[in-house]
């Protein structure tokens, strides 16, 4: 089923962003429920036991950042992610069913069920991988961007990382290398204000990611990360500059992580009033309100309902596909294993 169209190109573009954010939210809501067992909000029975294998880090409330940025990328552009990378992966064009299969530990997942949520990768769309190590995606992105420069291609690399990463060594090393060699990389800091279970502000000196980038001579733009239109506009300009060979850039997007560090974390360490205030800035809600106010009522009512139905049908099928998918063969446990010895696995 295709997206509904309106009589205004700008509205069609906003509806596409809305659809992309809803897909990410629906995927993570379904995955969260599957990680806890029971029936999902989309009507599929996942069983009484948890179906998601391994930790599940949700990006609920942060959808505007990957959607606004990845709207300007092609399949030839590279992307590196974090341990909280479902939104990045979907926004880059990866297959939703294969990602759910990976979370379920099934053979048809991106990594054959071996990587789980924190190690999603899909090279076919330029998604080089999520990463369970904080800040580890930064030097990988710089390496990819350096290769792109040596190959003299028009593609660029986008590196997503969180505010907690800026206090780790790879952040400085990666930005320094990118600036020294004027690499085609866009650094995107998803500043959700929490480093696992610790508020980032009190443990971060200075003015944060953008200020540190500027100290190295890298131009940085700060944006409301819960406003998808603002992210989209800022990313469009930065991607154009990076693609034109003007060197690295940084987008510092201030957002909020409304769920706990992992799907079973109730985040009792967080001030309830802070969370309630953040929920009022939900990026999906904000775009809905904008569309309601700026589209003819009949067009919005039809388009909004159609998109929600499309997403519901898709996630229902995705869950069923993951439930029905085969488990890996036992022999696969002995594949994809690196050896530095005699060429055999022990």
Helices and strands as residue ranges (DSSP letters): H 9-36, H 63-70, E 78-80, H 86-91, H 96-103, G 117-119, G 123-125, E 127-129, H 136-151, E 157-162, G 163-167, H 169-180, E 185-191, E 194-195, E 198-199, G 201-203, H 209-215, E 219-224, H 228-243, E 249-254, H 272-279, H 283-294, H 297-324, G 330-334
